[in-house]
């Protein structure tokens, strides 16, 4: 087990460690056996493309005296569905996982969201451990307790706040991650730098990235926000949505086919940054800094095959709308976010920065 100290998340409903290092999956069994007092039956819910990692975890659990079963989930956003949730719950029952058992989610955000939701409602809640294998899941989706599935009407419309018992981010899994997925995860890291720590942005300009430091600092930022506002009741946690208002609308307008999540967030950050410059006094140099990072890491700055009208329509069904208006996270300066109302004409102007077609 990597000797580095974990990041601690102190959410209101549960405090838990986030371990970050190499070789964590191989040593998972002894850690769970020593620290958590679990029953023997453990369900490993795994992305079906991650067989070698799943088998490694299964062997580690068995060696530590557990009785693990692997439950495979098809890859892709389509698995965040009511039908897949029902299948998973039935498999958990068939596998005789009891209230002393645990569910381990091995994969990216799709598996983490689906398995987390299942753990929160199976037997009214069983132990959950997140084993994120993508950069985006390590720095964002595995931390903070949001679970959920999609409906035909939109993303993440059904879900719970359910904190895991622990998170184990094995950095070795990044070595087999497609380059596009690495870039998508870096978009979320850039987001953290924009809203909380401009020095993090500077570390992303180097040619060699320190994954241990990048993941750790990102998790620290998210953990601090979650500790203040676990269930999004005070508005503090909303700052984590910087770039996501326009980003989610782009994903929906494109039918969740053209962009991966991080790419949409990158584009959404350009929109939010321009709005911040026009409405909140953000400096032009901040926008230039963002653009430089997006180019450096191969993230998109414009998008084709969609119109601004389609994006505006998607904004109207954003699940975070309140009293008929979108909640925009803007910046007064780097590291200083604010929630703001945005006039429609300013939204149109900002969308034109990334989308050429008006209709």
One Martini backbone bead per residue (centre of mass of N, CA, C, O) as a GRO file, in nm:
protein
  359
    1UNK     BB    1   0.096   0.036   0.022
    2UNK     BB    2   0.082   0.351   0.001
    3UNK     BB    3   0.225   0.576   0.240
    4UNK     BB    4   0.055   0.796   0.187
    5UNK     BB    5  -0.156   1.017   0.288
    6UNK     BB    6  -0.470   1.076   0.305
    7UNK     BB    7  -0.759   1.211   0.205
    8UNK     BB    8  -1.008   1.386   0.386
    9UNK     BB    9  -1.357   1.339   0.407
   10UNK     BB   10  -1.601   1.570   0.572
   11UNK     BB   11  -1.892   1.474   0.581
   12UNK     BB   12  -2.185   1.476   0.746
   13UNK     BB   13  -2.247   1.153   0.708
   14UNK     BB   14  -1.928   1.106   0.628
   15UNK     BB   15  -1.606   0.985   0.684
   16UNK     BB   16  -1.317   0.962   0.450
   17UNK     BB   17  -1.077   0.810   0.256
   18UNK     BB   18  -0.820   0.907   0.006
   19UNK     BB   19  -0.638   0.702  -0.187
   20UNK     BB   20  -0.306   0.774  -0.339
   21UNK     BB   21  -0.159   0.548  -0.580
   22UNK     BB   22   0.043   0.263  -0.622
   23UNK     BB   23  -0.098  -0.062  -0.583
   24UNK     BB   24  -0.391  -0.065  -0.446
   25UNK     BB   25  -0.540  -0.312  -0.567
   26UNK     BB   26  -0.346  -0.536  -0.462
   27UNK     BB   27  -0.400  -0.423  -0.140
   28UNK     BB   28  -0.708  -0.423  -0.068
   29UNK     BB   29  -0.782  -0.663   0.110
   30UNK     BB   30  -0.616  -0.600   0.371
   31UNK     BB   31  -0.745  -0.322   0.421
   32UNK     BB   32  -1.042  -0.413   0.457
   33UNK     BB   33  -0.988  -0.623   0.682
   34UNK     BB   34  -0.855  -0.418   0.896
   35UNK     BB   35  -1.074  -0.148   0.886
   36UNK     BB   36  -1.415  -0.254   0.849
   37UNK     BB   37  -1.577  -0.516   0.936
   38UNK     BB   38  -1.657  -0.718   0.720
   39UNK     BB   39  -1.800  -0.928   0.540
   40UNK     BB   40  -1.738  -1.175   0.302
   41UNK     BB   41  -1.941  -1.055   0.099
   42UNK     BB   42  -1.842  -0.928  -0.226
   43UNK     BB   43  -1.910  -0.672  -0.466
   44UNK     BB   44  -1.781  -0.636  -0.797
   45UNK     BB   45  -1.827  -0.353  -0.987
   46UNK     BB   46  -1.753  -0.377  -1.341
   47UNK     BB   47  -1.609  -0.292  -1.609
   48UNK     BB   48  -1.592  -0.498  -1.891
   49UNK     BB   49  -1.293  -0.373  -1.979
   50UNK     BB   50  -1.159  -0.459  -1.668
   51UNK     BB   51  -1.051  -0.758  -1.616
   52UNK     BB   52  -0.764  -0.740  -1.494
   53UNK     BB   53  -0.841  -0.561  -1.251
   54UNK     BB   54  -1.067  -0.739  -1.136
   55UNK     BB   55  -0.888  -0.990  -1.087
   56UNK     BB   56  -0.695  -0.850  -0.892
   57UNK     BB   57  -0.906  -0.783  -0.678
   58UNK     BB   58  -1.019  -1.066  -0.634
   59UNK     BB   59  -0.751  -1.190  -0.532
   60UNK     BB   60  -0.709  -1.000  -0.290
   61UNK     BB   61  -0.971  -1.073  -0.143
   62UNK     BB   62  -0.936  -1.379  -0.121
   63UNK     BB   63  -0.664  -1.369   0.039
   64UNK     BB   64  -0.825  -1.205   0.282
   65UNK     BB   65  -1.116  -1.387   0.307
   66UNK     BB   66  -1.301  -1.331   0.086
   67UNK     BB   67  -1.624  -1.343  -0.114
   68UNK     BB   68  -1.609  -1.274  -0.436
   69UNK     BB   69  -1.805  -1.093  -0.686
   70UNK     BB   70  -1.858  -1.036  -1.029
   71UNK     BB   71  -2.017  -0.743  -1.177
   72UNK     BB   72  -2.104  -0.659  -1.490
   73UNK     BB   73  -2.062  -0.359  -1.693
   74UNK     BB   74  -2.136  -0.190  -1.946
   75UNK     BB   75  -2.010   0.029  -2.140
   76UNK     BB   76  -2.127   0.340  -2.094
   77UNK     BB   77  -2.396   0.561  -2.058
   78UNK     BB   78  -2.627   0.338  -2.092
   79UNK     BB   79  -2.584   0.218  -1.789
   80UNK     BB   80  -2.744   0.478  -1.681
   81UNK     BB   81  -3.013   0.292  -1.593
   82UNK     BB   82  -3.295   0.139  -1.493
   83UNK     BB   83  -3.232  -0.140  -1.611
   84UNK     BB   84  -2.943  -0.171  -1.494
   85UNK     BB   85  -3.020  -0.134  -1.202
   86UNK     BB   86  -3.207  -0.378  -1.181
   87UNK     BB   87  -2.998  -0.593  -1.252
   88UNK     BB   88  -2.802  -0.530  -1.020
   89UNK     BB   89  -2.994  -0.584  -0.783
   90UNK     BB   90  -3.049  -0.880  -0.857
   91UNK     BB   91  -2.753  -0.973  -0.836
   92UNK     BB   92  -2.716  -0.906  -0.540
   93UNK     BB   93  -2.930  -1.102  -0.439
   94UNK     BB   94  -2.820  -1.363  -0.576
   95UNK     BB   95  -2.526  -1.321  -0.420
   96UNK     BB   96  -2.575  -1.270  -0.107
   97UNK     BB   97  -2.574  -0.983  -0.013
   98UNK     BB   98  -2.529  -0.824   0.284
   99UNK     BB   99  -2.517  -0.580   0.537
  100UNK     BB  100  -2.194  -0.665   0.573
  101UNK     BB  101  -2.132  -0.598   0.311
  102UNK     BB  102  -2.007  -0.501  -0.025
  103UNK     BB  103  -1.941  -0.236  -0.264
  104UNK     BB  104  -1.743  -0.227  -0.562
  105UNK     BB  105  -1.623   0.039  -0.779
  106UNK     BB  106  -1.497  -0.035  -1.110
  107UNK     BB  107  -1.409   0.270  -1.269
  108UNK     BB  108  -1.583   0.512  -1.381
  109UNK     BB  109  -1.851   0.721  -1.362
  110UNK     BB  110  -2.066   0.516  -1.439
  111UNK     BB  111  -2.010   0.300  -1.225
  112UNK     BB  112  -2.010   0.486  -0.979
  113UNK     BB  113  -2.304   0.586  -1.005
  114UNK     BB  114  -2.453   0.315  -1.022
  115UNK     BB  115  -2.329   0.163  -0.775
  116UNK     BB  116  -2.390   0.382  -0.568
  117UNK     BB  117  -2.695   0.367  -0.592
  118UNK     BB  118  -2.727   0.070  -0.523
  119UNK     BB  119  -2.596   0.088  -0.238
  120UNK     BB  120  -2.811   0.301  -0.123
  121UNK     BB  121  -3.074   0.080  -0.169
  122UNK     BB  122  -2.957  -0.177  -0.079
  123UNK     BB  123  -3.073  -0.264   0.212
  124UNK     BB  124  -3.067   0.052   0.277
  125UNK     BB  125  -2.755   0.015   0.277
  126UNK     BB  126  -2.418  -0.026   0.184
  127UNK     BB  127  -2.108  -0.066   0.148
  128UNK     BB  128  -1.881   0.174  -0.013
  129UNK     BB  129  -1.636   0.151  -0.284
  130UNK     BB  130  -1.403   0.340  -0.466
  131UNK     BB  131  -1.242   0.247  -0.798
  132UNK     BB  132  -1.086   0.451  -0.982
  133UNK     BB  133  -0.969   0.453  -1.349
  134UNK     BB  134  -1.004   0.756  -1.396
  135UNK     BB  135  -0.929   1.078  -1.382
  136UNK     BB  136  -1.213   1.194  -1.346
  137UNK     BB  137  -1.292   1.007  -1.108
  138UNK     BB  138  -1.061   1.080  -0.914
  139UNK     BB  139  -1.120   1.410  -0.911
  140UNK     BB  140  -1.455   1.374  -0.894
  141UNK     BB  141  -1.698   1.145  -0.903
  142UNK     BB  142  -1.597   0.975  -0.641
  143UNK     BB  143  -1.634   1.249  -0.495
  144UNK     BB  144  -1.916   1.336  -0.262
  145UNK     BB  145  -2.181   1.123  -0.316
  146UNK     BB  146  -2.276   1.110  -0.603
  147UNK     BB  147  -2.560   0.963  -0.753
  148UNK     BB  148  -2.675   0.803  -1.072
  149UNK     BB  149  -2.922   0.832  -1.332
  150UNK     BB  150  -3.080   0.818  -1.634
  151UNK     BB  151  -3.307   0.975  -1.849
  152UNK     BB  152  -3.455   1.065  -2.136
  153UNK     BB  153  -3.473   1.374  -2.018
  154UNK     BB  154  -3.188   1.317  -1.856
  155UNK     BB  155  -2.926   1.368  -1.648
  156UNK     BB  156  -2.928   1.270  -1.325
  157UNK     BB  157  -3.248   1.253  -1.220
  158UNK     BB  158  -3.155   0.992  -1.052
  159UNK     BB  159  -3.070   0.993  -0.695
  160UNK     BB  160  -2.798   1.029  -0.454
  161UNK     BB  161  -2.662   1.085  -0.135
  162UNK     BB  162  -2.357   0.874  -0.104
  163UNK     BB  163  -2.110   0.789   0.088
  164UNK     BB  164  -1.828   0.647   0.108
  165UNK     BB  165  -1.587   0.460   0.289
  166UNK     BB  166  -1.387   0.461   0.032
  167UNK     BB  167  -1.088   0.552  -0.165
  168UNK     BB  168  -0.906   0.400  -0.455
  169UNK     BB  169  -0.639   0.551  -0.635
  170UNK     BB  170  -0.487   0.394  -0.901
  171UNK     BB  171  -0.237   0.516  -1.103
  172UNK     BB  172  -0.185   0.269  -1.294
  173UNK     BB  173  -0.451   0.299  -1.468
  174UNK     BB  174  -0.350   0.543  -1.648
  175UNK     BB  175  -0.160   0.375  -1.848
  176UNK     BB  176  -0.444   0.252  -2.002
  177UNK     BB  177  -0.547   0.523  -2.086
  178UNK     BB  178  -0.682   0.704  -2.301
  179UNK     BB  179  -0.599   1.013  -2.409
  180UNK     BB  180  -0.884   1.134  -2.408
  181UNK     BB  181  -0.935   1.071  -2.101
  182UNK     BB  182  -0.712   1.242  -1.991
  183UNK     BB  183  -0.812   1.511  -2.103
  184UNK     BB  184  -1.087   1.506  -1.963
  185UNK     BB  185  -0.971   1.515  -1.674
  186UNK     BB  186  -0.813   1.787  -1.705
  187UNK     BB  187  -1.059   1.968  -1.714
  188UNK     BB  188  -1.125   1.935  -1.410
  189UNK     BB  189  -0.857   2.043  -1.307
  190UNK     BB  190  -0.887   2.322  -1.428
  191UNK     BB  191  -1.135   2.394  -1.270
  192UNK     BB  192  -1.001   2.398  -0.990
  193UNK     BB  193  -0.804   2.625  -1.059
  194UNK     BB  194  -1.017   2.844  -1.131
  195UNK     BB  195  -1.185   2.827  -0.838
  196UNK     BB  196  -0.911   2.778  -0.616
  197UNK     BB  197  -0.603   2.720  -0.779
  198UNK     BB  198  -0.375   2.870  -0.979
  199UNK     BB  199  -0.123   2.686  -0.926
  200UNK     BB  200  -0.236   2.437  -1.069
  201UNK     BB  201  -0.220   2.554  -1.354
  202UNK     BB  202   0.091   2.576  -1.370
  203UNK     BB  203   0.145   2.262  -1.357
  204UNK     BB  204   0.000   2.219  -1.653
  205UNK     BB  205   0.247   2.350  -1.833
  206UNK     BB  206   0.401   2.110  -1.821
  207UNK     BB  207   0.539   1.820  -1.969
  208UNK     BB  208   0.540   1.689  -1.674
  209UNK     BB  209   0.318   1.503  -1.485
  210UNK     BB  210   0.199   1.494  -1.145
  211UNK     BB  211  -0.035   1.280  -1.046
  212UNK     BB  212  -0.028   1.281  -0.742
  213UNK     BB  213  -0.058   1.592  -0.710
  214UNK     BB  214  -0.308   1.642  -0.888
  215UNK     BB  215  -0.509   1.457  -0.747
  216UNK     BB  216  -0.478   1.559  -0.462
  217UNK     BB  217  -0.555   1.858  -0.504
  218UNK     BB  218  -0.834   1.806  -0.622
  219UNK     BB  219  -0.949   1.654  -0.377
  220UNK     BB  220  -0.909   1.877  -0.170
  221UNK     BB  221  -1.102   2.077  -0.298
  222UNK     BB  222  -1.356   1.903  -0.297
  223UNK     BB  223  -1.359   1.832   0.005
  224UNK     BB  224  -1.400   2.122   0.109
  225UNK     BB  225  -1.674   2.170  -0.027
  226UNK     BB  226  -1.831   1.925   0.085
  227UNK     BB  227  -1.799   2.002   0.387
  228UNK     BB  228  -1.986   2.265   0.349
  229UNK     BB  229  -2.187   2.112   0.102
  230UNK     BB  230  -2.311   1.816   0.058
  231UNK     BB  231  -2.637   1.891  -0.061
  232UNK     BB  232  -2.678   2.169  -0.195
  233UNK     BB  233  -2.798   2.414   0.017
  234UNK     BB  234  -2.596   2.686   0.013
  235UNK     BB  235  -2.415   2.697  -0.280
  236UNK     BB  236  -2.116   2.608  -0.260
  237UNK     BB  237  -2.113   2.348  -0.449
  238UNK     BB  238  -2.173   2.501  -0.721
  239UNK     BB  239  -1.873   2.573  -0.804
  240UNK     BB  240  -1.825   2.285  -0.942
  241UNK     BB  241  -1.996   2.397  -1.212
  242UNK     BB  242  -1.780   2.504  -1.372
  243UNK     BB  243  -1.872   2.465  -1.714
  244UNK     BB  244  -2.153   2.287  -1.688
  245UNK     BB  245  -2.388   2.436  -1.808
  246UNK     BB  246  -2.289   2.436  -2.105
  247UNK     BB  247  -2.179   2.147  -2.114
  248UNK     BB  248  -2.447   1.992  -2.074
  249UNK     BB  249  -2.591   2.124  -2.316
  250UNK     BB  250  -2.402   2.012  -2.531
  251UNK     BB  251  -2.444   1.715  -2.480
  252UNK     BB  252  -2.749   1.717  -2.535
  253UNK     BB  253  -2.746   1.852  -2.824
  254UNK     BB  254  -2.547   1.591  -2.916
  255UNK     BB  255  -2.653   1.316  -2.780
  256UNK     BB  256  -2.395   1.198  -2.633
  257UNK     BB  257  -2.166   1.154  -2.890
  258UNK     BB  258  -1.929   1.372  -2.949
  259UNK     BB  259  -1.878   1.427  -2.644
  260UNK     BB  260  -1.704   1.428  -2.374
  261UNK     BB  261  -1.727   1.561  -2.073
  262UNK     BB  262  -1.456   1.722  -2.065
  263UNK     BB  263  -1.498   1.868  -2.332
  264UNK     BB  264  -1.755   2.018  -2.249
  265UNK     BB  265  -1.624   2.169  -2.011
  266UNK     BB  266  -1.418   2.326  -2.170
  267UNK     BB  267  -1.628   2.487  -2.329
  268UNK     BB  268  -1.784   2.594  -2.080
  269UNK     BB  269  -1.544   2.762  -1.970
  270UNK     BB  270  -1.536   2.965  -2.200
  271UNK     BB  271  -1.813   3.078  -2.151
  272UNK     BB  272  -1.776   3.157  -1.847
  273UNK     BB  273  -1.533   3.344  -1.896
  274UNK     BB  274  -1.668   3.553  -2.073
  275UNK     BB  275  -1.887   3.626  -1.871
  276UNK     BB  276  -1.686   3.716  -1.651
  277UNK     BB  277  -1.566   3.953  -1.811
  278UNK     BB  278  -1.847   4.108  -1.862
  279UNK     BB  279  -1.976   4.080  -1.543
  280UNK     BB  280  -1.699   4.044  -1.321
  281UNK     BB  281  -1.394   4.139  -1.417
  282UNK     BB  282  -1.235   3.950  -1.564
  283UNK     BB  283  -0.953   3.892  -1.703
  284UNK     BB  284  -0.806   3.842  -2.008
  285UNK     BB  285  -0.568   3.665  -1.906
  286UNK     BB  286  -0.743   3.433  -1.800
  287UNK     BB  287  -0.854   3.347  -2.075
  288UNK     BB  288  -0.576   3.296  -2.205
  289UNK     BB  289  -0.490   3.076  -2.008
  290UNK     BB  290  -0.709   2.876  -2.073
  291UNK     BB  291  -0.652   2.847  -2.375
  292UNK     BB  292  -0.363   2.744  -2.343
  293UNK     BB  293  -0.439   2.482  -2.192
  294UNK     BB  294  -0.625   2.357  -2.403
  295UNK     BB  295  -0.413   2.339  -2.624
  296UNK     BB  296  -0.191   2.180  -2.469
  297UNK     BB  297  -0.427   1.933  -2.411
  298UNK     BB  298  -0.635   1.895  -2.657
  299UNK     BB  299  -0.875   2.083  -2.618
  300UNK     BB  300  -1.158   2.223  -2.697
  301UNK     BB  301  -1.291   2.552  -2.842
  302UNK     BB  302  -1.481   2.417  -3.053
  303UNK     BB  303  -1.803   2.340  -3.225
  304UNK     BB  304  -1.979   2.125  -3.423
  305UNK     BB  305  -2.299   2.015  -3.520
  306UNK     BB  306  -2.427   2.279  -3.380
  307UNK     BB  307  -2.655   2.495  -3.236
  308UNK     BB  308  -2.747   2.754  -3.039
  309UNK     BB  309  -3.044   2.673  -3.017
  310UNK     BB  310  -2.997   2.389  -2.900
  311UNK     BB  311  -2.849   2.483  -2.648
  312UNK     BB  312  -3.075   2.659  -2.532
  313UNK     BB  313  -3.276   2.430  -2.500
  314UNK     BB  314  -3.101   2.267  -2.298
  315UNK     BB  315  -3.095   2.486  -2.074
  316UNK     BB  316  -3.408   2.452  -1.998
  317UNK     BB  317  -3.334   2.135  -1.871
  318UNK     BB  318  -3.172   2.195  -1.639
  319UNK     BB  319  -3.156   2.059  -1.318
  320UNK     BB  320  -3.037   2.351  -1.191
  321UNK     BB  321  -3.280   2.500  -1.219
  322UNK     BB  322  -3.422   2.814  -1.085
  323UNK     BB  323  -3.694   2.983  -1.138
  324UNK     BB  324  -3.624   2.967  -1.461
  325UNK     BB  325  -3.301   2.955  -1.402
  326UNK     BB  326  -2.979   2.958  -1.442
  327UNK     BB  327  -2.674   2.848  -1.285
  328UNK     BB  328  -2.396   3.056  -1.272
  329UNK     BB  329  -2.047   3.013  -1.279
  330UNK     BB  330  -1.828   3.265  -1.187
  331UNK     BB  331  -1.552   3.510  -1.218
  332UNK     BB  332  -1.360   3.761  -1.066
  333UNK     BB  333  -1.124   3.557  -1.026
  334UNK     BB  334  -0.889   3.355  -0.975
  335UNK     BB  335  -1.043   3.170  -0.715
  336UNK     BB  336  -1.332   3.359  -0.750
  337UNK     BB  337  -1.638   3.262  -0.711
  338UNK     BB  338  -1.978   3.310  -0.857
  339UNK     BB  339  -2.315   3.361  -0.848
  340UNK     BB  340  -2.514   3.422  -1.155
  341UNK     BB  341  -2.694   3.622  -1.351
  342UNK     BB  342  -2.788   3.588  -1.707
  343UNK     BB  343  -2.838   3.731  -1.983
  344UNK     BB  344  -2.942   3.622  -2.286
  345UNK     BB  345  -2.748   3.795  -2.465
  346UNK     BB  346  -2.489   3.685  -2.325
  347UNK     BB  347  -2.520   3.391  -2.391
  348UNK     BB  348  -2.515   3.423  -2.697
  349UNK     BB  349  -2.235   3.551  -2.713
  350UNK     BB  350  -2.079   3.315  -2.575
  351UNK     BB  351  -2.162   3.083  -2.767
  352UNK     BB  352  -2.018   3.209  -3.021
  353UNK     BB  353  -1.728   3.118  -2.930
  354UNK     BB  354  -1.804   2.788  -2.992
  355UNK     BB  355  -2.057   2.851  -3.191
  356UNK     BB  356  -2.141   2.927  -3.519
  357UNK     BB  357  -2.434   2.835  -3.525
  358UNK     BB  358  -2.738   2.990  -3.463
  359UNK     BB  359  -2.959   2.751  -3.602
   0.00000   0.00000   0.00000
